[in-house]
Amino acid sequence: MANPQSKSQANRRPNEAHSVGEIIGELGKSAKDLVQSEIALARAEIKESVSQLGRHLAQTGIYAALFIVSLIPLVAFLVIGLGKLIGDNYWLSSLIVAFIFAVISGPMAYSTYKKIKHQDLSFPHTRSSFQHGTESISGKAQEVKETANASVRDIRDTAKRRTS
């Protein structure tokens, strides 16, 4: 009597290199590896994003502090000098100087705000990698389905041959 396993292997198509069990095992391992790698990638991206955000906030704070400290003597000089030029009207000169500084520093502060606001926190690498992994697992699942269908056809063919 012939070995049933060798008969099944003889009827196997060339592209059916793996058994259904092996493919399901690979599918499970692929899914597990995908989840683990996605978690690691998400952690890395979160860490990088938080680090960049922290750097931008620290830079903004340092620049603002230095700017304020350096402006104190400059503002005093400008207010007194402009006040002397416009007939000892120091209230008007301080208003003019404050307006000029607001016009200059406002766009700089807004630029830094835009950098923080537009920082990409959507984890593009994780999303791309997860999509690739999902496609890979879908391919493995399709391979399992095709192998299972081929096995069912083989069993039916064998059963038909036995009954005839």
SVG drawing of the C-alpha trace seen along z (x, -y; Angstrom):
<svg xmlns="http://www.w3.org/2000/svg" viewBox="-18 -120 39 122">
<polyline fill="none" stroke="black" stroke-width="0.4" points="0.0,0.0 1.4,-3.4 2.2,-6.0 -0.7,-8.6 1.7,-11.4 3.8,-10.7 0.7,-10.5 -0.4,-13.9 3.0,-15.2 2.9,-13.8 -0.4,-15.5 0.9,-18.8 1.4,-21.6 4.9,-23.2 3.8,-26.5 2.4,-24.6 5.8,-24.4 4.4,-24.8 1.6,-22.9 -1.4,-24.8 -0.1,-24.4 3.3,-25.8 1.6,-28.8 -0.7,-29.4 2.3,-29.3 4.1,-31.8 1.1,-34.0 0.8,-34.0 4.6,-34.7 4.3,-37.5 1.4,-39.1 3.2,-38.9 6.4,-40.3 4.4,-43.1 2.7,-44.1 6.0,-44.1 7.8,-46.1 5.0,-48.6 5.0,-49.1 8.8,-49.7 8.5,-52.1 5.6,-54.0 7.7,-54.4 10.6,-55.7 8.5,-58.2 6.8,-59.4 10.2,-59.8 11.5,-61.8 8.4,-64.0 8.4,-64.8 12.2,-65.5 11.7,-67.9 8.8,-69.7 10.8,-70.0 13.8,-71.5 11.5,-74.0 9.9,-75.1 13.3,-75.4 14.8,-77.4 11.7,-79.7 12.1,-80.2 15.8,-80.9 15.5,-83.3 12.7,-85.1 14.6,-85.6 17.7,-86.8 15.6,-89.1 13.9,-90.6 17.1,-91.2 18.8,-92.8 15.9,-95.1 15.8,-96.8 18.8,-99.1 18.0,-99.5 14.4,-100.5 15.5,-103.0 18.0,-104.5 15.3,-104.7 12.6,-106.2 14.9,-108.9 16.5,-109.7 13.2,-109.9 11.6,-111.8 14.3,-114.4 13.8,-114.7 10.0,-115.2 10.2,-117.9 10.5,-115.9 7.3,-113.9 8.5,-110.7 5.1,-109.2 4.8,-109.5 8.3,-108.2 7.7,-105.1 4.5,-104.4 6.3,-104.6 9.2,-102.4 6.8,-99.8 4.9,-99.7 8.0,-99.2 9.2,-96.4 5.8,-94.7 5.8,-94.9 9.3,-93.4 8.9,-90.6 5.4,-89.6 6.2,-87.8 9.1,-86.0 6.9,-84.7 4.3,-83.7 6.9,-81.8 7.9,-79.7 4.3,-79.1 3.7,-77.8 6.7,-75.4 5.2,-73.9 1.7,-73.8 2.7,-72.2 5.0,-69.6 4.0,-66.2 2.7,-64.0 1.0,-61.5 3.8,-58.9 4.3,-58.5 6.9,-55.8 4.7,-53.7 1.7,-54.1 3.7,-53.2 5.3,-50.2 2.0,-49.0 0.4,-49.2 3.3,-47.2 3.0,-44.6 -0.8,-44.4 -0.3,-43.8 2.2,-41.0 -0.1,-39.3 -3.0,-39.6 -0.7,-37.9 0.0,-35.1 -3.7,-34.7 -4.5,-34.5 -1.8,-31.8 -3.4,-29.9 -6.8,-30.2 -5.5,-29.0 -3.6,-26.1 -6.7,-25.1 -8.8,-25.2 -6.3,-23.1 -6.2,-20.6 -10.0,-20.4 -10.0,-19.8 -7.3,-17.1 -9.4,-15.4 -12.5,-15.6 -10.6,-14.3 -9.2,-11.4 -12.7,-10.6 -14.2,-10.7 -11.5,-8.3 -12.1,-5.9 -15.9,-5.8 -15.5,-5.2"/>
</svg>
